[in-house]
Amino acid sequence: MFAHHSLPSLDDFDVDPETKRVLDVALDMTRVALGLADDLANGIIAKRIIELAKAGERRGAVVSAHSRR
């Protein structure tokens, strides 16, 4: 069974619902790519995803790929 994960907090980064959905998908894609079974790394991954989004990246696959570096 696949569990959907949401970014824990976007802090002061206000995004529209579609961007939030894309970032949540990027979190899920990153977790799958890294083979994570628990939520321990979510905060670290989310921080990187938010940094990329703040820099203007909105493509989920690109955000996911860069957040694994």
mmCIF file of the N, C-alpha and C atoms, coordinates in Angstrom:
data_MODEL
# 
_entry.id   MODEL 
# 
loop_
_atom_site.group_PDB 
_atom_site.id 
_atom_site.type_symbol 
_atom_site.label_atom_id 
_atom_site.label_alt_id 
_atom_site.label_comp_id 
_atom_site.label_asym_id 
_atom_site.label_entity_id 
_atom_site.label_seq_id 
_atom_site.pdbx_PDB_ins_code 
_atom_site.Cartn_x 
_atom_site.Cartn_y 
_atom_site.Cartn_z 
_atom_site.occupancy 
_atom_site.B_iso_or_equiv 
_atom_site.pdbx_formal_charge 
_atom_site.auth_seq_id 
_atom_site.auth_comp_id 
_atom_site.auth_asym_id 
_atom_site.auth_atom_id 
_atom_site.pdbx_PDB_model_num 
ATOM 1   N N  . MET A 1 1  ? 0.825  -1.177 0.000   1.00 0.00 ? 1  MET A N  1 
ATOM 2   C CA . MET A 1 1  ? 0.000  0.000  0.000   1.00 0.00 ? 1  MET A CA 1 
ATOM 3   C C  . MET A 1 1  ? 0.873  1.245  0.000   1.00 0.00 ? 1  MET A C  1 
ATOM 4   N N  . PHE A 1 2  ? 0.498  2.238  -0.781  1.00 0.00 ? 2  PHE A N  1 
ATOM 5   C CA . PHE A 1 2  ? 1.260  3.463  -0.919  1.00 0.00 ? 2  PHE A CA 1 
ATOM 6   C C  . PHE A 1 2  ? 0.658  4.543  -0.031  1.00 0.00 ? 2  PHE A C  1 
ATOM 7   N N  . ALA A 1 3  ? 1.464  5.089  0.850   1.00 0.00 ? 3  ALA A N  1 
ATOM 8   C CA . ALA A 1 3  ? 0.992  6.164  1.733   1.00 0.00 ? 3  ALA A CA 1 
ATOM 9   C C  . ALA A 1 3  ? 1.447  7.499  1.178   1.00 0.00 ? 3  ALA A C  1 
ATOM 10  N N  . HIS A 1 4  ? 0.517  8.425  1.083   1.00 0.00 ? 4  HIS A N  1 
ATOM 11  C CA . HIS A 1 4  ? 0.839  9.763  0.605   1.00 0.00 ? 4  HIS A CA 1 
ATOM 12  C C  . HIS A 1 4  ? 1.410  10.581 1.755   1.00 0.00 ? 4  HIS A C  1 
ATOM 13  N N  . HIS A 1 5  ? 2.477  11.314 1.478   1.00 0.00 ? 5  HIS A N  1 
ATOM 14  C CA . HIS A 1 5  ? 3.092  12.171 2.478   1.00 0.00 ? 5  HIS A CA 1 
ATOM 15  C C  . HIS A 1 5  ? 2.960  13.625 2.042   1.00 0.00 ? 5  HIS A C  1 
ATOM 16  N N  . SER A 1 6  ? 2.801  14.499 3.007   1.00 0.00 ? 6  SER A N  1 
ATOM 17  C CA . SER A 1 6  ? 2.727  15.934 2.744   1.00 0.00 ? 6  SER A CA 1 
ATOM 18  C C  . SER A 1 6  ? 3.942  16.605 3.354   1.00 0.00 ? 6  SER A C  1 
ATOM 19  N N  . LEU A 1 7  ? 4.347  17.705 2.733   1.00 0.00 ? 7  LEU A N  1 
ATOM 20  C CA . LEU A 1 7  ? 5.426  18.488 3.319   1.00 0.00 ? 7  LEU A CA 1 
ATOM 21  C C  . LEU A 1 7  ? 4.995  18.922 4.711   1.00 0.00 ? 7  LEU A C  1 
ATOM 22  N N  . PRO A 1 8  ? 5.861  18.747 5.697   1.00 0.00 ? 8  PRO A N  1 
ATOM 23  C CA . PRO A 1 8  ? 5.481  19.043 7.065   1.00 0.00 ? 8  PRO A CA 1 
ATOM 24  C C  . PRO A 1 8  ? 5.108  20.506 7.292   1.00 0.00 ? 8  PRO A C  1 
ATOM 25  N N  . SER A 1 9  ? 5.830  21.422 6.668   1.00 0.00 ? 9  SER A N  1 
ATOM 26  C CA . SER A 1 9  ? 5.558  22.841 6.881   1.00 0.00 ? 9  SER A CA 1 
ATOM 27  C C  . SER A 1 9  ? 6.178  23.641 5.752   1.00 0.00 ? 9  SER A C  1 
ATOM 28  N N  . LEU A 1 10 ? 5.420  24.583 5.243   1.00 0.00 ? 10 LEU A N  1 
ATOM 29  C CA . LEU A 1 10 ? 5.956  25.466 4.215   1.00 0.00 ? 10 LEU A CA 1 
ATOM 30  C C  . LEU A 1 10 ? 6.394  26.794 4.819   1.00 0.00 ? 10 LEU A C  1 
ATOM 31  N N  . ASP A 1 11 ? 6.323  26.916 6.137   1.00 0.00 ? 11 ASP A N  1 
ATOM 32  C CA . ASP A 1 11 ? 6.727  28.119 6.863   1.00 0.00 ? 11 ASP A CA 1 
ATOM 33  C C  . ASP A 1 11 ? 6.186  29.377 6.197   1.00 0.00 ? 11 ASP A C  1 
ATOM 34  N N  . ASP A 1 12 ? 7.064  30.262 5.789   1.00 0.00 ? 12 ASP A N  1 
ATOM 35  C CA . ASP A 1 12 ? 6.639  31.532 5.204   1.00 0.00 ? 12 ASP A CA 1 
ATOM 36  C C  . ASP A 1 12 ? 6.511  31.469 3.686   1.00 0.00 ? 12 ASP A C  1 
ATOM 37  N N  . PHE A 1 13 ? 6.563  30.285 3.126   1.00 0.00 ? 13 PHE A N  1 
ATOM 38  C CA . PHE A 1 13 ? 6.494  30.109 1.674   1.00 0.00 ? 13 PHE A CA 1 
ATOM 39  C C  . PHE A 1 13 ? 5.054  29.815 1.278   1.00 0.00 ? 13 PHE A C  1 
ATOM 40  N N  . ASP A 1 14 ? 4.386  30.831 0.756   1.00 0.00 ? 14 ASP A N  1 
ATOM 41  C CA . ASP A 1 14 ? 2.978  30.721 0.387   1.00 0.00 ? 14 ASP A CA 1 
ATOM 42  C C  . ASP A 1 14 ? 2.867  30.241 -1.058  1.00 0.00 ? 14 ASP A C  1 
ATOM 43  N N  . VAL A 1 15 ? 2.238  29.100 -1.261  1.00 0.00 ? 15 VAL A N  1 
ATOM 44  C CA . VAL A 1 15 ? 2.097  28.542 -2.610  1.00 0.00 ? 15 VAL A CA 1 
ATOM 45  C C  . VAL A 1 15 ? 0.634  28.238 -2.899  1.00 0.00 ? 15 VAL A C  1 
ATOM 46  N N  . ASP A 1 16 ? 0.318  28.199 -4.179  1.00 0.00 ? 16 ASP A N  1 
ATOM 47  C CA . ASP A 1 16 ? -1.036 27.862 -4.584  1.00 0.00 ? 16 ASP A CA 1 
ATOM 48  C C  . ASP A 1 16 ? -1.252 26.348 -4.422  1.00 0.00 ? 16 ASP A C  1 
ATOM 49  N N  . PRO A 1 17 ? -2.501 25.899 -4.420  1.00 0.00 ? 17 PRO A N  1 
ATOM 50  C CA . PRO A 1 17 ? -2.791 24.471 -4.195  1.00 0.00 ? 17 PRO A CA 1 
ATOM 51  C C  . PRO A 1 17 ? -2.104 23.534 -5.193  1.00 0.00 ? 17 PRO A C  1 
ATOM 52  N N  . GLU A 1 18 ? -2.000 23.932 -6.446  1.00 0.00 ? 18 GLU A N  1 
ATOM 53  C CA . GLU A 1 18 ? -1.353 23.065 -7.437  1.00 0.00 ? 18 GLU A CA 1 
ATOM 54  C C  . GLU A 1 18 ? 0.135  22.920 -7.150  1.00 0.00 ? 18 GLU A C  1 
ATOM 55  N N  . THR A 1 19 ? 0.798  24.001 -6.780  1.00 0.00 ? 19 THR A N  1 
ATOM 56  C CA . THR A 1 19 ? 2.222  23.915 -6.440  1.00 0.00 ? 19 THR A CA 1 
ATOM 57  C C  . THR A 1 19 ? 2.410  23.053 -5.205  1.00 0.00 ? 19 THR A C  1 
ATOM 58  N N  . LYS A 1 20 ? 1.541  23.201 -4.216  1.00 0.00 ? 20 LYS A N  1 
ATOM 59  C CA . LYS A 1 20 ? 1.614  22.364 -3.017  1.00 0.00 ? 20 LYS A CA 1 
ATOM 60  C C  . LYS A 1 20 ? 1.473  20.894 -3.381  1.00 0.00 ? 20 LYS A C  1 
ATOM 61  N N  . ARG A 1 21 ? 0.552  20.587 -4.297  1.00 0.00 ? 21 ARG A N  1 
ATOM 62  C CA . ARG A 1 21 ? 0.362  19.202 -4.740  1.00 0.00 ? 21 ARG A CA 1 
ATOM 63  C C  . ARG A 1 21 ? 1.625  18.681 -5.411  1.00 0.00 ? 21 ARG A C  1 
ATOM 64  N N  . VAL A 1 22 ? 2.241  19.488 -6.281  1.00 0.00 ? 22 VAL A N  1 
ATOM 65  C CA . VAL A 1 22 ? 3.464  19.088 -6.981  1.00 0.00 ? 22 VAL A CA 1 
ATOM 66  C C  . VAL A 1 22 ? 4.584  18.838 -5.978  1.00 0.00 ? 22 VAL A C  1 
ATOM 67  N N  . LEU A 1 23 ? 4.709  19.691 -4.982  1.00 0.00 ? 23 LEU A N  1 
ATOM 68  C CA . LEU A 1 23 ? 5.764  19.514 -3.979  1.00 0.00 ? 23 LEU A CA 1 
ATOM 69  C C  . LEU A 1 23 ? 5.516  18.281 -3.123  1.00 0.00 ? 23 LEU A C  1 
ATOM 70  N N  . ASP A 1 24 ? 4.259  17.994 -2.803  1.00 0.00 ? 24 ASP A N  1 
ATOM 71  C CA . ASP A 1 24 ? 3.939  16.766 -2.073  1.00 0.00 ? 24 ASP A CA 1 
ATOM 72  C C  . ASP A 1 24 ? 4.278  15.527 -2.898  1.00 0.00 ? 24 ASP A C  1 
ATOM 73  N N  . VAL A 1 25 ? 3.991  15.583 -4.197  1.00 0.00 ? 25 VAL A N  1 
ATOM 74  C CA . VAL A 1 25 ? 4.340  14.467 -5.087  1.00 0.00 ? 25 VAL A CA 1 
ATOM 75  C C  . VAL A 1 25 ? 5.856  14.307 -5.143  1.00 0.00 ? 25 VAL A C  1 
ATOM 76  N N  . ALA A 1 26 ? 6.584  15.421 -5.198  1.00 0.00 ? 26 ALA A N  1 
ATOM 77  C CA . ALA A 1 26 ? 8.050  15.356 -5.212  1.00 0.00 ? 26 ALA A CA 1 
ATOM 78  C C  . ALA A 1 26 ? 8.571  14.685 -3.942  1.00 0.00 ? 26 ALA A C  1 
ATOM 79  N N  . LEU A 1 27 ? 7.947  14.977 -2.803  1.00 0.00 ? 27 LEU A N  1 
ATOM 80  C CA . LEU A 1 27 ? 8.339  14.318 -1.553  1.00 0.00 ? 27 LEU A CA 1 
ATOM 81  C C  . LEU A 1 27 ? 8.111  12.815 -1.662  1.00 0.00 ? 27 LEU A C  1 
ATOM 82  N N  . ASP A 1 28 ? 6.942  12.419 -2.150  1.00 0.00 ? 28 ASP A N  1 
ATOM 83  C CA . ASP A 1 28 ? 6.655  10.988 -2.316  1.00 0.00 ? 28 ASP A CA 1 
ATOM 84  C C  . ASP A 1 28 ? 7.642  10.332 -3.281  1.00 0.00 ? 28 ASP A C  1 
ATOM 85  N N  . MET A 1 29 ? 7.919  10.995 -4.401  1.00 0.00 ? 29 MET A N  1 
ATOM 86  C CA . MET A 1 29 ? 8.849  10.433 -5.397  1.00 0.00 ? 29 MET A CA 1 
ATOM 87  C C  . MET A 1 29 ? 10.241 10.268 -4.807  1.00 0.00 ? 29 MET A C  1 
ATOM 88  N N  . THR A 1 30 ? 10.675 11.238 -4.026  1.00 0.00 ? 30 THR A N  1 
ATOM 89  C CA . THR A 1 30 ? 12.003 11.174 -3.405  1.00 0.00 ? 30 THR A CA 1 
ATOM 90  C C  . THR A 1 30 ? 12.066 10.033 -2.400  1.00 0.00 ? 30 THR A C  1 
ATOM 91  N N  . ARG A 1 31 ? 11.028 9.898  -1.587  1.00 0.00 ? 31 ARG A N  1 
ATOM 92  C CA . ARG A 1 31 ? 11.000 8.812  -0.602  1.00 0.00 ? 31 ARG A CA 1 
ATOM 93  C C  . ARG A 1 31 ? 11.072 7.448  -1.285  1.00 0.00 ? 31 ARG A C  1 
ATOM 94  N N  . VAL A 1 32 ? 10.313 7.275  -2.369  1.00 0.00 ? 32 VAL A N  1 
ATOM 95  C CA . VAL A 1 32 ? 10.327 6.008  -3.103  1.00 0.00 ? 32 VAL A CA 1 
ATOM 96  C C  . VAL A 1 32 ? 11.707 5.761  -3.697  1.00 0.00 ? 32 VAL A C  1 
ATOM 97  N N  . ALA A 1 33 ? 12.283 6.787  -4.326  1.00 0.00 ? 33 ALA A N  1 
ATOM 98  C CA . ALA A 1 33 ? 13.595 6.640  -4.959  1.00 0.00 ? 33 ALA A CA 1 
ATOM 99  C C  . ALA A 1 33 ? 14.683 6.276  -3.951  1.00 0.00 ? 33 ALA A C  1 
ATOM 100 N N  . LEU A 1 34 ? 14.552 6.789  -2.732  1.00 0.00 ? 34 LEU A N  1 
ATOM 101 C CA . LEU A 1 34 ? 15.536 6.495  -1.686  1.00 0.00 ? 34 LEU A CA 1 
ATOM 102 C C  . LEU A 1 34 ? 15.211 5.224  -0.908  1.00 0.00 ? 34 LEU A C  1 
ATOM 103 N N  . GLY A 1 35 ? 14.052 4.624  -1.181  1.00 0.00 ? 35 GLY A N  1 
ATOM 104 C CA . GLY A 1 35 ? 13.658 3.395  -0.499  1.00 0.00 ? 35 GLY A CA 1 
ATOM 105 C C  . GLY A 1 35 ? 13.343 3.594  0.973   1.00 0.00 ? 35 GLY A C  1 
ATOM 106 N N  . LEU A 1 36 ? 12.796 4.764  1.327   1.00 0.00 ? 36 LEU A N  1 
ATOM 107 C CA . LEU A 1 36 ? 12.503 5.058  2.730   1.00 0.00 ? 36 LEU A CA 1 
ATOM 108 C C  . LEU A 1 36 ? 11.185 4.428  3.159   1.00 0.00 ? 36 LEU A C  1 
ATOM 109 N N  . ALA A 1 37 ? 11.212 3.763  4.300   1.00 0.00 ? 37 ALA A N  1 
ATOM 110 C CA . ALA A 1 37 ? 10.011 3.113  4.820   1.00 0.00 ? 37 ALA A CA 1 
ATOM 111 C C  . ALA A 1 37 ? 9.421  3.876  6.000   1.00 0.00 ? 37 ALA A C  1 
ATOM 112 N N  . ASP A 1 38 ? 10.193 4.794  6.583   1.00 0.00 ? 38 ASP A N  1 
ATOM 113 C CA . ASP A 1 38 ? 9.688  5.555  7.725   1.00 0.00 ? 38 ASP A CA 1 
ATOM 114 C C  . ASP A 1 38 ? 9.719  7.047  7.403   1.00 0.00 ? 38 ASP A C  1 
ATOM 115 N N  . ASP A 1 39 ? 9.261  7.862  8.334   1.00 0.00 ? 39 ASP A N  1 
ATOM 116 C CA . ASP A 1 39 ? 9.144  9.307  8.110   1.00 0.00 ? 39 ASP A CA 1 
ATOM 117 C C  . ASP A 1 39 ? 10.308 10.104 8.689   1.00 0.00 ? 39 ASP A C  1 
ATOM 118 N N  . LEU A 1 40 ? 11.340 9.442  9.148   1.00 0.00 ? 40 LEU A N  1 
ATOM 119 C CA . LEU A 1 40 ? 12.421 10.136 9.847   1.00 0.00 ? 40 LEU A CA 1 
ATOM 120 C C  . LEU A 1 40 ? 13.126 11.191 8.997   1.00 0.00 ? 40 LEU A C  1 
ATOM 121 N N  . ALA A 1 41 ? 13.253 10.972 7.712   1.00 0.00 ? 41 ALA A N  1 
ATOM 122 C CA . ALA A 1 41 ? 13.986 11.908 6.854   1.00 0.00 ? 41 ALA A CA 1 
ATOM 123 C C  . ALA A 1 41 ? 13.088 12.952 6.199   1.00 0.00 ? 41 ALA A C  1 
ATOM 124 N N  . ASN A 1 42 ? 11.793 12.912 6.452   1.00 0.00 ? 42 ASN A N  1 
ATOM 125 C CA . ASN A 1 42 ? 10.869 13.843 5.788   1.00 0.00 ? 42 ASN A CA 1 
ATOM 126 C C  . ASN A 1 42 ? 11.261 15.299 5.958   1.00 0.00 ? 42 ASN A C  1 
ATOM 127 N N  . GLY A 1 43 ? 11.652 15.699 7.157   1.00 0.00 ? 43 GLY A N  1 
ATOM 128 C CA . GLY A 1 43 ? 12.014 17.093 7.406   1.00 0.00 ? 43 GLY A CA 1 
ATOM 129 C C  . GLY A 1 43 ? 13.198 17.542 6.572   1.00 0.00 ? 43 GLY A C  1 
ATOM 130 N N  . ILE A 1 44 ? 14.196 16.693 6.471   1.00 0.00 ? 44 ILE A N  1 
ATOM 131 C CA . ILE A 1 44 ? 15.395 17.019 5.682   1.00 0.00 ? 44 ILE A CA 1 
ATOM 132 C C  . ILE A 1 44 ? 15.033 17.118 4.207   1.00 0.00 ? 44 ILE A C  1 
ATOM 133 N N  . ILE A 1 45 ? 14.269 16.144 3.720   1.00 0.00 ? 45 ILE A N  1 
ATOM 134 C CA . ILE A 1 45 ? 13.854 16.146 2.313   1.00 0.00 ? 45 ILE A CA 1 
ATOM 135 C C  . ILE A 1 45 ? 12.967 17.353 2.032   1.00 0.00 ? 45 ILE A C  1 
ATOM 136 N N  . ALA A 1 46 ? 12.021 17.622 2.916   1.00 0.00 ? 46 ALA A N  1 
ATOM 137 C CA . ALA A 1 46 ? 11.097 18.743 2.726   1.00 0.00 ? 46 ALA A CA 1 
ATOM 138 C C  . ALA A 1 46 ? 11.847 20.068 2.666   1.00 0.00 ? 46 ALA A C  1 
ATOM 139 N N  . LYS A 1 47 ? 12.839 20.230 3.514   1.00 0.00 ? 47 LYS A N  1 
ATOM 140 C CA . LYS A 1 47 ? 13.624 21.471 3.513   1.00 0.00 ? 47 LYS A CA 1 
ATOM 141 C C  . LYS A 1 47 ? 14.271 21.690 2.153   1.00 0.00 ? 47 LYS A C  1 
ATOM 142 N N  . ARG A 1 48 ? 14.838 20.650 1.586   1.00 0.00 ? 48 ARG A N  1 
ATOM 143 C CA . ARG A 1 48 ? 15.490 20.764 0.272   1.00 0.00 ? 48 ARG A CA 1 
ATOM 144 C C  . ARG A 1 48 ? 14.455 21.046 -0.813  1.00 0.00 ? 48 ARG A C  1 
ATOM 145 N N  . ILE A 1 49 ? 13.315 20.382 -0.764  1.00 0.00 ? 49 ILE A N  1 
ATOM 146 C CA . ILE A 1 49 ? 12.254 20.604 -1.749  1.00 0.00 ? 49 ILE A CA 1 
ATOM 147 C C  . ILE A 1 49 ? 11.777 22.051 -1.697  1.00 0.00 ? 49 ILE A C  1 
ATOM 148 N N  . ILE A 1 50 ? 11.592 22.582 -0.492  1.00 0.00 ? 50 ILE A N  1 
ATOM 149 C CA . ILE A 1 50 ? 11.144 23.967 -0.346  1.00 0.00 ? 50 ILE A CA 1 
ATOM 150 C C  . ILE A 1 50 ? 12.200 24.933 -0.870  1.00 0.00 ? 50 ILE A C  1 
ATOM 151 N N  . GLU A 1 51 ? 13.465 24.653 -0.609  1.00 0.00 ? 51 GLU A N  1 
ATOM 152 C CA . GLU A 1 51 ? 14.541 25.504 -1.144  1.00 0.00 ? 51 GLU A CA 1 
ATOM 153 C C  . GLU A 1 51 ? 14.481 25.554 -2.662  1.00 0.00 ? 51 GLU A C  1 
ATOM 154 N N  . LEU A 1 52 ? 14.290 24.396 -3.291  1.00 0.00 ? 52 LEU A N  1 
ATOM 155 C CA . LEU A 1 52 ? 14.210 24.341 -4.748  1.00 0.00 ? 52 LEU A CA 1 
ATOM 156 C C  . LEU A 1 52 ? 12.989 25.098 -5.271  1.00 0.00 ? 52 LEU A C  1 
ATOM 157 N N  . ALA A 1 53 ? 11.869 24.946 -4.576  1.00 0.00 ? 53 ALA A N  1 
ATOM 158 C CA . ALA A 1 53 ? 10.651 25.639 -4.995  1.00 0.00 ? 53 ALA A CA 1 
ATOM 159 C C  . ALA A 1 53 ? 10.808 27.155 -4.845  1.00 0.00 ? 53 ALA A C  1 
ATOM 160 N N  . LYS A 1 54 ? 11.438 27.583 -3.770  1.00 0.00 ? 54 LYS A N  1 
ATOM 161 C CA . LYS A 1 54 ? 11.677 29.018 -3.571  1.00 0.00 ? 54 LYS A CA 1 
ATOM 162 C C  . LYS A 1 54 ? 12.577 29.582 -4.669  1.00 0.00 ? 54 LYS A C  1 
ATOM 163 N N  . ALA A 1 55 ? 13.452 28.734 -5.199  1.00 0.00 ? 55 ALA A N  1 
ATOM 164 C CA . ALA A 1 55 ? 14.341 29.154 -6.283  1.00 0.00 ? 55 ALA A CA 1 
ATOM 165 C C  . ALA A 1 55 ? 13.616 29.161 -7.624  1.00 0.00 ? 55 ALA A C  1 
ATOM 166 N N  . GLY A 1 56 ? 12.348 28.718 -7.630  1.00 0.00 ? 56 GLY A N  1 
ATOM 167 C CA . GLY A 1 56 ? 11.544 28.807 -8.843  1.00 0.00 ? 56 GLY A CA 1 
ATOM 168 C C  . GLY A 1 56 ? 11.225 27.489 -9.527  1.00 0.00 ? 56 GLY A C  1 
ATOM 169 N N  . GLU A 1 57 ? 11.778 26.385 -9.047  1.00 0.00 ? 57 GLU A N  1 
ATOM 170 C CA . GLU A 1 57 ? 11.517 25.094 -9.689  1.00 0.00 ? 57 GLU A CA 1 
ATOM 171 C C  . GLU A 1 57 ? 10.135 24.590 -9.293  1.00 0.00 ? 57 GLU A C  1 
ATOM 172 N N  . ARG A 1 58 ? 9.344  24.214 -10.290 1.00 0.00 ? 58 ARG A N  1 
ATOM 173 C CA . ARG A 1 58 ? 7.986  23.737 -10.029 1.00 0.00 ? 58 ARG A CA 1 
ATOM 174 C C  . ARG A 1 58 ? 7.699  22.374 -10.664 1.00 0.00 ? 58 ARG A C  1 
ATOM 175 N N  . ARG A 1 59 ? 8.683  21.772 -11.300 1.00 0.00 ? 59 ARG A N  1 
ATOM 176 C CA . ARG A 1 59 ? 8.480  20.459 -11.913 1.00 0.00 ? 59 ARG A CA 1 
ATOM 177 C C  . ARG A 1 59 ? 8.832  19.384 -10.889 1.00 0.00 ? 59 ARG A C  1 
ATOM 178 N N  . GLY A 1 60 ? 7.830  18.571 -10.544 1.00 0.00 ? 60 GLY A N  1 
ATOM 179 C CA . GLY A 1 60 ? 7.992  17.563 -9.502  1.00 0.00 ? 60 GLY A CA 1 
ATOM 180 C C  . GLY A 1 60 ? 9.161  16.624 -9.709  1.00 0.00 ? 60 GLY A C  1 
ATOM 181 N N  . ALA A 1 61 ? 9.337  16.134 -10.921 1.00 0.00 ? 61 ALA A N  1 
ATOM 182 C CA . ALA A 1 61 ? 10.422 15.189 -11.197 1.00 0.00 ? 61 ALA A CA 1 
ATOM 183 C C  . ALA A 1 61 ? 11.789 15.849 -10.997 1.00 0.00 ? 61 ALA A C  1 
ATOM 184 N N  . VAL A 1 62 ? 11.912 17.101 -11.397 1.00 0.00 ? 62 VAL A N  1 
ATOM 185 C CA . VAL A 1 62 ? 13.174 17.823 -11.238 1.00 0.00 ? 62 VAL A CA 1 
ATOM 186 C C  . VAL A 1 62 ? 13.447 18.094 -9.763  1.00 0.00 ? 62 VAL A C  1 
ATOM 187 N N  . VAL A 1 63 ? 12.420 18.522 -9.041  1.00 0.00 ? 63 VAL A N  1 
ATOM 188 C CA . VAL A 1 63 ? 12.565 18.769 -7.601  1.00 0.00 ? 63 VAL A CA 1 
ATOM 189 C C  . VAL A 1 63 ? 12.981 17.482 -6.897  1.00 0.00 ? 63 VAL A C  1 
ATOM 190 N N  . SER A 1 64 ? 12.341 16.386 -7.242  1.00 0.00 ? 64 SER A N  1 
ATOM 191 C CA . SER A 1 64 ? 12.670 15.099 -6.635  1.00 0.00 ? 64 SER A CA 1 
ATOM 192 C C  . SER A 1 64 ? 14.115 14.705 -6.915  1.00 0.00 ? 64 SER A C  1 
ATOM 193 N N  . ALA A 1 65 ? 14.515 14.821 -8.168  1.00 0.00 ? 65 ALA A N  1 
ATOM 194 C CA . ALA A 1 65 ? 15.885 14.455 -8.548  1.00 0.00 ? 65 ALA A CA 1 
ATOM 195 C C  . ALA A 1 65 ? 16.916 15.310 -7.818  1.00 0.00 ? 65 ALA A C  1 
ATOM 196 N N  . HIS A 1 66 ? 16.696 16.596 -7.741  1.00 0.00 ? 66 HIS A N  1 
ATOM 197 C CA . HIS A 1 66 ? 17.646 17.494 -7.084  1.00 0.00 ? 66 HIS A CA 1 
ATOM 198 C C  . HIS A 1 66 ? 17.642 17.321 -5.568  1.00 0.00 ? 66 HIS A C  1 
ATOM 199 N N  . SER A 1 67 ? 16.529 16.942 -5.002  1.00 0.00 ? 67 SER A N  1 
ATOM 200 C CA . SER A 1 67 ? 16.482 16.789 -3.548  1.00 0.00 ? 67 SER A CA 1 
ATOM 201 C C  . SER A 1 67 ? 17.222 15.547 -3.085  1.00 0.00 ? 67 SER A C  1 
ATOM 202 N N  . ARG A 1 68 ? 17.544 14.649 -3.989  1.00 0.00 ? 68 ARG A N  1 
ATOM 203 C CA . ARG A 1 68 ? 18.305 13.438 -3.646  1.00 0.00 ? 68 ARG A CA 1 
ATOM 204 C C  . ARG A 1 68 ? 19.806 13.670 -3.716  1.00 0.00 ? 68 ARG A C  1 
ATOM 205 N N  . ARG A 1 69 ? 20.234 14.813 -4.128  1.00 0.00 ? 69 ARG A N  1 
ATOM 206 C CA . ARG A 1 69 ? 21.674 15.081 -4.259  1.00 0.00 ? 69 ARG A CA 1 
ATOM 207 C C  . ARG A 1 69 ? 22.286 15.507 -2.960  1.00 0.00 ? 69 ARG A C  1 
# 
